[in-house]
Amino acid sequence: MPGYWKVFCANCGALTFYAQMTELPAEYAFSLCNDCVEKYGEPAGFTKTPDDVFWGKCRDAMMEDYGKILNNDEIAIELELPSSPISLLEREAQRR
């Protein structure tokens, strides 16, 4: 995907999500997948929002505000709009 970083699990290497390049403060990022968090626990000092909790919030917001699950192109457009529900969720996730 042009304009997006692939973010992988720091432990097992599984692809966990895509992040827009403009949204990351560094040239790399990592996460932990749900399986590794369950198996090994979360690292000390890190805030944890499990993948399924974050994506559940995203799905709920899409269904409530748009009446459907948006595709990647539609999500990219919504992320450009500062007041869109998807953009607000994304900023909330960055603050954690």
N, CA, C and O atoms as a GROMACS GRO file, in nm:
protein
  384
    1MET      N    1   0.084  -0.118   0.000
    1MET     CA    2   0.000   0.000   0.000
    1MET      C    3   0.088   0.124   0.000
    1MET      O    4   0.165   0.144   0.094
    2PRO      N    5   0.080   0.206  -0.101
    2PRO     CA    6   0.160   0.328  -0.100
    2PRO      C    7   0.110   0.425   0.007
    2PRO      O    8  -0.010   0.442   0.026
    3GLY      N    9   0.205   0.488   0.076
    3GLY     CA   10   0.168   0.585   0.178
    3GLY      C   11   0.138   0.524   0.314
    3GLY      O   12   0.096   0.596   0.405
    4TYR      N   13   0.158   0.395   0.329
    4TYR     CA   14   0.130   0.327   0.455
    4TYR      C   15   0.252   0.246   0.500
    4TYR      O   16   0.323   0.189   0.417
    5TRP      N   17   0.274   0.242   0.629
    5TRP     CA   18   0.373   0.153   0.688
    5TRP      C   19   0.302   0.023   0.726
    5TRP      O   20   0.187   0.025   0.770
    6LYS      N   21   0.368  -0.087   0.707
    6LYS     CA   22   0.320  -0.213   0.761
    6LYS      C   23   0.373  -0.222   0.904
    6LYS      O   24   0.492  -0.200   0.927
    7VAL      N   25   0.287  -0.252   0.998
    7VAL     CA   26   0.328  -0.263   1.138
    7VAL      C   27   0.317  -0.410   1.178
    7VAL      O   28   0.212  -0.471   1.163
    8PHE      N   29   0.426  -0.463   1.228
    8PHE     CA   30   0.436  -0.605   1.259
    8PHE      C   31   0.446  -0.628   1.410
    8PHE      O   32   0.484  -0.540   1.486
    9CYS      N   33   0.410  -0.747   1.451
    9CYS     CA   34   0.426  -0.788   1.590
    9CYS      C   35   0.576  -0.798   1.619
    9CYS      O   36   0.650  -0.861   1.545
   10ALA      N   37   0.618  -0.734   1.727
   10ALA     CA   38   0.760  -0.734   1.765
   10ALA      C   39   0.808  -0.872   1.808
   10ALA      O   40   0.928  -0.899   1.807
   11ASN      N   41   0.717  -0.957   1.846
   11ASN     CA   42   0.756  -1.090   1.894
   11ASN      C   43   0.756  -1.195   1.783
   11ASN      O   44   0.858  -1.260   1.760
   12CYS      N   45   0.643  -1.213   1.714
   12CYS     CA   46   0.632  -1.322   1.617
   12CYS      C   47   0.644  -1.276   1.472
   12CYS      O   48   0.660  -1.358   1.382
   13GLY      N   49   0.637  -1.145   1.449
   13GLY     CA   50   0.652  -1.093   1.313
   13GLY      C   51   0.526  -1.089   1.230
   13GLY      O   52   0.532  -1.056   1.112
   14ALA      N   53   0.410  -1.121   1.288
   14ALA     CA   54   0.284  -1.119   1.213
   14ALA      C   55   0.246  -0.975   1.180
   14ALA      O   56   0.267  -0.884   1.261
   15LEU      N   57   0.191  -0.954   1.062
   15LEU     CA   58   0.141  -0.822   1.024
   15LEU      C   59   0.020  -0.790   1.111
   15LEU      O   60  -0.077  -0.866   1.111
   16THR      N   61   0.024  -0.678   1.184
   16THR     CA   62  -0.085  -0.647   1.275
   16THR      C   63  -0.176  -0.538   1.222
   16THR      O   64  -0.298  -0.545   1.243
   17PHE      N   65  -0.123  -0.437   1.152
   17PHE     CA   66  -0.206  -0.334   1.092
   17PHE      C   67  -0.123  -0.246   1.000
   17PHE      O   68  -0.001  -0.261   0.993
   18TYR      N   69  -0.189  -0.155   0.930
   18TYR     CA   70  -0.123  -0.054   0.848
   18TYR      C   71  -0.143   0.081   0.914
   18TYR      O   72  -0.250   0.108   0.970
   19ALA      N   73  -0.043   0.167   0.908
   19ALA     CA   74  -0.053   0.303   0.960
   19ALA      C   75  -0.007   0.399   0.852
   19ALA      O   76   0.090   0.371   0.781
   20GLN      N   77  -0.075   0.510   0.839
   20GLN     CA   78  -0.033   0.609   0.740
   20GLN      C   79   0.104   0.662   0.778
   20GLN      O   80   0.132   0.687   0.895
   21MET      N   81   0.191   0.679   0.678
   21MET     CA   82   0.327   0.725   0.704
   21MET      C   83   0.329   0.860   0.775
   21MET      O   84   0.418   0.885   0.856
   22THR      N   85   0.234   0.944   0.746
   22THR     CA   86   0.232   1.077   0.806
   22THR      C   87   0.190   1.074   0.952
   22THR      O   88   0.206   1.174   1.021
   23GLU      N   89   0.138   0.962   1.000
   23GLU     CA   90   0.087   0.953   1.137
   23GLU      C   91   0.188   0.897   1.234
   23GLU      O   92   0.164   0.898   1.355
   24LEU      N   93   0.301   0.848   1.184
   24LEU     CA   94   0.402   0.791   1.273
   24LEU      C   95   0.516   0.890   1.291
   24LEU      O   96   0.564   0.948   1.194
   25PRO      N   97   0.559   0.911   1.417
   25PRO     CA   98   0.665   1.008   1.441
   25PRO      C   99   0.803   0.956   1.402
   25PRO      O  100   0.898   1.035   1.395
   26ALA      N  101   0.818   0.829   1.378
   26ALA     CA  102   0.948   0.772   1.344
   26ALA      C  103   0.935   0.692   1.215
   26ALA      O  104   0.826   0.682   1.158
   27GLU      N  105   1.045   0.637   1.171
   27GLU     CA  106   1.042   0.558   1.048
   27GLU      C  107   1.008   0.412   1.073
   27GLU      O  108   1.010   0.332   0.980
   28TYR      N  109   0.978   0.378   1.195
   28TYR     CA  110   0.939   0.240   1.226
   28TYR      C  111   0.842   0.240   1.343
   28TYR      O  112   0.836   0.335   1.422
   29ALA      N  113   0.770   0.134   1.353
   29ALA     CA  114   0.677   0.114   1.465
   29ALA      C  115   0.660  -0.036   1.482
   29ALA      O  116   0.689  -0.114   1.391
   30PHE      N  117   0.612  -0.075   1.597
   30PHE     CA  118   0.582  -0.215   1.620
   30PHE      C  119   0.460  -0.223   1.710
   30PHE      O  120   0.418  -0.124   1.770
   31SER      N  121   0.406  -0.341   1.717
   31SER     CA  122   0.296  -0.367   1.808
   31SER      C  123   0.311  -0.510   1.856
   31SER      O  124   0.406  -0.579   1.818
   32LEU      N  125   0.221  -0.554   1.939
   32LEU     CA  126   0.214  -0.693   1.977
   32LEU      C  127   0.078  -0.745   1.935
   32LEU      O  128  -0.024  -0.680   1.959
   33CYS      N  129   0.075  -0.862   1.873
   33CYS     CA  130  -0.053  -0.920   1.834
   33CYS      C  131  -0.122  -0.977   1.957
   33CYS      O  132  -0.058  -1.001   2.060
   34ASN      N  133  -0.251  -0.998   1.947
   34ASN     CA  134  -0.328  -1.051   2.059
   34ASN      C  135  -0.272  -1.185   2.108
   34ASN      O  136  -0.266  -1.209   2.229
   35ASP      N  137  -0.231  -1.272   2.016
   35ASP     CA  138  -0.181  -1.404   2.056
   35ASP      C  139  -0.056  -1.391   2.143
   35ASP      O  140  -0.043  -1.461   2.244
   36CYS      N  141   0.036  -1.303   2.105
   36CYS     CA  142   0.160  -1.287   2.182
   36CYS      C  143   0.133  -1.221   2.318
   36CYS      O  144   0.196  -1.257   2.417
   37VAL      N  145   0.041  -1.126   2.323
   37VAL     CA  146   0.006  -1.065   2.452
   37VAL      C  147  -0.054  -1.170   2.544
   37VAL      O  148  -0.021  -1.173   2.663
   38GLU      N  149  -0.141  -1.254   2.492
   38GLU     CA  150  -0.201  -1.360   2.574
   38GLU      C  151  -0.096  -1.462   2.619
   38GLU      O  152  -0.101  -1.510   2.732
   39LYS      N  153  -0.002  -1.493   2.530
   39LYS     CA  154   0.097  -1.594   2.561
   39LYS      C  155   0.207  -1.543   2.655
   39LYS      O  156   0.247  -1.614   2.748
   40TYR      N  157   0.256  -1.419   2.631
   40TYR     CA  158   0.372  -1.368   2.704
   40TYR      C  159   0.343  -1.249   2.795
   40TYR      O  160   0.429  -1.208   2.873
   41GLY      N  161   0.222  -1.193   2.784
   41GLY     CA  162   0.190  -1.075   2.863
   41GLY      C  163   0.237  -0.948   2.795
   41GLY      O  164   0.309  -0.952   2.696
   42GLU      N  165   0.194  -0.836   2.849
   42GLU     CA  166   0.233  -0.709   2.788
   42GLU      C  167   0.364  -0.658   2.849
   42GLU      O  168   0.392  -0.685   2.966
   43PRO      N  169   0.444  -0.586   2.771
   43PRO     CA  170   0.570  -0.534   2.823
   43PRO      C  171   0.546  -0.432   2.933
   43PRO      O  172   0.449  -0.357   2.928
   44ALA      N  173   0.635  -0.429   3.031
   44ALA     CA  174   0.623  -0.332   3.140
   44ALA      C  175   0.634  -0.190   3.086
   44ALA      O  176   0.720  -0.162   3.003
   45GLY      N  177   0.546  -0.102   3.132
   45GLY     CA  178   0.550   0.038   3.092
   45GLY      C  179   0.477   0.070   2.963
   45GLY      O  180   0.474   0.187   2.923
   46PHE      N  181   0.418  -0.028   2.898
   46PHE     CA  182   0.345  -0.004   2.774
   46PHE      C  183   0.196   0.000   2.802
   46PHE      O  184   0.146  -0.073   2.888
   47THR      N  185   0.127   0.086   2.730
   47THR     CA  186  -0.018   0.088   2.736
   47THR      C  187  -0.070  -0.016   2.637
   47THR      O  188  -0.015  -0.031   2.528
   48LYS      N  189  -0.172  -0.087   2.675
   48LYS     CA  190  -0.223  -0.194   2.589
   48LYS      C  191  -0.368  -0.168   2.550
   48LYS      O  192  -0.454  -0.152   2.636
   49THR      N  193  -0.392  -0.164   2.422
   49THR     CA  194  -0.527  -0.169   2.368
   49THR      C  195  -0.527  -0.288   2.273
   49THR      O  196  -0.472  -0.277   2.164
   50PRO      N  197  -0.586  -0.399   2.312
   50PRO     CA  198  -0.582  -0.517   2.225
   50PRO      C  199  -0.640  -0.487   2.087
   50PRO      O  200  -0.730  -0.404   2.072
   51ASP      N  201  -0.587  -0.556   1.987
   51ASP     CA  202  -0.633  -0.539   1.850
   51ASP      C  203  -0.785  -0.549   1.840
   51ASP      O  204  -0.850  -0.466   1.776
   52ASP      N  205  -0.840  -0.652   1.903
   52ASP     CA  206  -0.983  -0.676   1.887
   52ASP      C  207  -1.066  -0.564   1.952
   52ASP      O  208  -1.176  -0.535   1.904
   53VAL      N  209  -1.017  -0.501   2.058
   53VAL     CA  210  -1.089  -0.390   2.120
   53VAL      C  211  -1.087  -0.269   2.027
   53VAL      O  212  -1.190  -0.206   2.004
   54PHE      N  213  -0.968  -0.236   1.973
   54PHE     CA  214  -0.956  -0.122   1.882
   54PHE      C  215  -1.041  -0.141   1.758
   54PHE      O  216  -1.117  -0.052   1.720
   55TRP      N  217  -1.030  -0.258   1.693
   55TRP     CA  218  -1.105  -0.280   1.570
   55TRP      C  219  -1.255  -0.292   1.597
   55TRP      O  220  -1.336  -0.259   1.511
   56GLY      N  221  -1.292  -0.338   1.716
   56GLY     CA  222  -1.433  -0.340   1.754
   56GLY      C  223  -1.489  -0.198   1.762
   56GLY      O  224  -1.600  -0.173   1.716
   57LYS      N  225  -1.412  -0.106   1.820
   57LYS     CA  226  -1.454   0.034   1.825
   57LYS      C  227  -1.468   0.092   1.684
   57LYS      O  228  -1.561   0.166   1.655
   58CYS      N  229  -1.373   0.057   1.598
   58CYS     CA  230  -1.378   0.106   1.460
   58CYS      C  231  -1.502   0.053   1.388
   58CYS      O  232  -1.573   0.129   1.322
   59ARG      N  233  -1.529  -0.076   1.401
   59ARG     CA  234  -1.647  -0.135   1.336
   59ARG      C  235  -1.775  -0.071   1.389
   59ARG      O  236  -1.866  -0.040   1.312
   60ASP      N  237  -1.783  -0.052   1.522
   60ASP     CA  238  -1.902   0.009   1.581
   60ASP      C  239  -1.923   0.150   1.528
   60ASP      O  240  -2.035   0.189   1.495
   61ALA      N  241  -1.815   0.227   1.520
   61ALA     CA  242  -1.824   0.365   1.469
   61ALA      C  243  -1.869   0.367   1.324
   61ALA      O  244  -1.953   0.448   1.285
   62MET      N  245  -1.814   0.276   1.242
   62MET     CA  246  -1.852   0.271   1.101
   62MET      C  247  -2.000   0.236   1.085
   62MET      O  248  -2.071   0.301   1.008
   63MET      N  249  -2.045   0.136   1.157
   63MET     CA  250  -2.185   0.094   1.145
   63MET      C  251  -2.278   0.204   1.195
   63MET      O  252  -2.383   0.228   1.134
   64GLU      N  253  -2.243   0.270   1.302
   64GLU     CA  254  -2.327   0.375   1.358
   64GLU      C  255  -2.334   0.498   1.268
   64GLU      O  256  -2.441   0.554   1.246
   65ASP      N  257  -2.219   0.540   1.217
   65ASP     CA  258  -2.214   0.665   1.141
   65ASP      C  259  -2.231   0.649   0.990
   65ASP      O  260  -2.279   0.740   0.924
   66TYR      N  261  -2.192   0.533   0.937
   66TYR     CA  262  -2.198   0.515   0.792
   66TYR      C  263  -2.294   0.405   0.750
   66TYR      O  264  -2.330   0.397   0.632
   67GLY      N  265  -2.336   0.321   0.844
   67GLY     CA  266  -2.428   0.213   0.812
   67GLY      C  267  -2.364   0.096   0.740
   67GLY      O  268  -2.435   0.007   0.691
   68LYS      N  269  -2.231   0.094   0.734
   68LYS     CA  270  -2.159  -0.016   0.668
   68LYS      C  271  -2.014  -0.013   0.714
   68LYS      O  272  -1.968   0.084   0.775
   69ILE      N  273  -1.941  -0.121   0.684
   69ILE     CA  274  -1.797  -0.127   0.710
   69ILE      C  275  -1.728  -0.064   0.589
   69ILE      O  276  -1.749  -0.107   0.476
   70LEU      N  277  -1.647   0.038   0.613
   70LEU     CA  278  -1.580   0.108   0.505
   70LEU      C  279  -1.463   0.026   0.450
   70LEU      O  280  -1.400  -0.050   0.523
   71ASN      N  281  -1.435   0.042   0.320
   71ASN     CA  282  -1.318  -0.023   0.262
   71ASN      C  283  -1.195   0.065   0.287
   71ASN      O  284  -1.208   0.176   0.339
   72ASN      N  285  -1.077   0.018   0.250
   72ASN     CA  286  -0.953   0.091   0.277
   72ASN      C  287  -0.950   0.230   0.215
   72ASN      O  288  -0.902   0.324   0.278
   73ASP      N  289  -1.001   0.244   0.093
   73ASP     CA  290  -1.001   0.375   0.027
   73ASP      C  291  -1.093   0.472   0.101
   73ASP      O  292  -1.059   0.589   0.120
   74GLU      N  293  -1.209   0.424   0.143
   74GLU     CA  294  -1.302   0.509   0.217
   74GLU      C  295  -1.244   0.549   0.353
   74GLU      O  296  -1.263   0.662   0.398
   75ILE      N  297  -1.174   0.457   0.418
   75ILE     CA  298  -1.110   0.489   0.546
   75ILE      C  299  -1.003   0.594   0.527
   75ILE      O  300  -0.992   0.687   0.607
   76ALA      N  301  -0.923   0.581   0.421
   76ALA     CA  302  -0.818   0.680   0.394
   76ALA      C  303  -0.877   0.819   0.375
   76ALA      O  304  -0.821   0.918   0.422
   77ILE      N  305  -0.989   0.828   0.306
   77ILE     CA  306  -1.056   0.957   0.286
   77ILE      C  307  -1.105   1.012   0.419
   77ILE      O  308  -1.088   1.131   0.447
   78GLU      N  309  -1.165   0.927   0.502
   78GLU     CA  310  -1.217   0.971   0.632
   78GLU      C  311  -1.104   1.016   0.725
   78GLU      O  312  -1.122   1.109   0.804
   79LEU      N  313  -0.988   0.952   0.716
   79LEU     CA  314  -0.875   0.992   0.800
   79LEU      C  315  -0.824   1.132   0.766
   79LEU      O  316  -0.763   1.198   0.850
   80GLU      N  317  -0.850   1.177   0.645
   80GLU     CA  318  -0.809   1.312   0.605
   80GLU      C  319  -0.902   1.420   0.660
   80GLU      O  320  -0.865   1.537   0.665
   81LEU      N  321  -1.022   1.382   0.702
   81LEU     CA  322  -1.121   1.477   0.755
   81LEU      C  323  -1.107   1.484   0.907
   81LEU      O  324  -1.133   1.385   0.975
   82PRO      N  325  -1.066   1.599   0.962
   82PRO     CA  326  -1.036   1.607   1.105
   82PRO      C  327  -1.153   1.574   1.197
   82PRO      O  328  -1.130   1.530   1.310
   83SER      N  329  -1.276   1.595   1.154
   83SER     CA  330  -1.390   1.572   1.243
   83SER      C  331  -1.464   1.441   1.217
   83SER      O  332  -1.567   1.415   1.278
   84SER      N  333  -1.412   1.358   1.127
   84SER     CA  334  -1.481   1.231   1.100
   84SER      C  335  -1.463   1.136   1.219
   84SER      O  336  -1.362   1.142   1.289
   85PRO      N  337  -1.561   1.049   1.243
   85PRO     CA  338  -1.551   0.955   1.355
   85PRO      C  339  -1.427   0.866   1.347
   85PRO      O  340  -1.367   0.835   1.450
   86ILE      N  341  -1.389   0.826   1.228
   86ILE     CA  342  -1.271   0.740   1.211
   86ILE      C  343  -1.145   0.819   1.247
   86ILE      O  344  -1.055   0.765   1.312
   87SER      N  345  -1.138   0.943   1.205
   87SER     CA  346  -1.024   1.028   1.238
   87SER      C  347  -1.013   1.051   1.388
   87SER      O  348  -0.903   1.051   1.444
   88LEU      N  349  -1.127   1.071   1.454
   88LEU     CA  350  -1.127   1.090   1.600
   88LEU      C  351  -1.079   0.964   1.672
   88LEU      O  352  -1.003   0.973   1.768
   89LEU      N  353  -1.123   0.847   1.626
   89LEU     CA  354  -1.077   0.721   1.686
   89LEU      C  355  -0.927   0.704   1.668
   89LEU      O  356  -0.857   0.659   1.759
   90GLU      N  357  -0.878   0.739   1.551
   90GLU     CA  358  -0.736   0.723   1.522
   90GLU      C  359  -0.653   0.813   1.614
   90GLU      O  360  -0.549   0.770   1.666
   91ARG      N  361  -0.697   0.937   1.634
   91ARG     CA  362  -0.625   1.028   1.725
   91ARG      C  363  -0.631   0.978   1.868
   91ARG      O  364  -0.534   0.991   1.943
   92GLU      N  365  -0.744   0.920   1.907
   92GLU     CA  366  -0.756   0.863   2.042
   92GLU      C  367  -0.656   0.749   2.061
   92GLU      O  368  -0.594   0.738   2.166
   93ALA      N  369  -0.641   0.666   1.959
   93ALA     CA  370  -0.548   0.554   1.967
   93ALA      C  371  -0.404   0.604   1.978
   93ALA      O  372  -0.322   0.541   2.045
   94GLN      N  373  -0.371   0.715   1.912
   94GLN     CA  374  -0.235   0.770   1.919
   94GLN      C  375  -0.203   0.823   2.057
   94GLN      O  376  -0.087   0.818   2.099
   95ARG      N  377  -0.303   0.873   2.130
   95ARG     CA  378  -0.279   0.928   2.263
   95ARG      C  379  -0.251   0.820   2.366
   95ARG      O  380  -0.198   0.850   2.473
   96ARG      N  381  -0.284   0.699   2.338
   96ARG     CA  382  -0.266   0.590   2.436
   96ARG      C  383  -0.124   0.546   2.442
   96ARG      O  384  -0.090   0.455   2.519
   0.00000   0.00000   0.00000
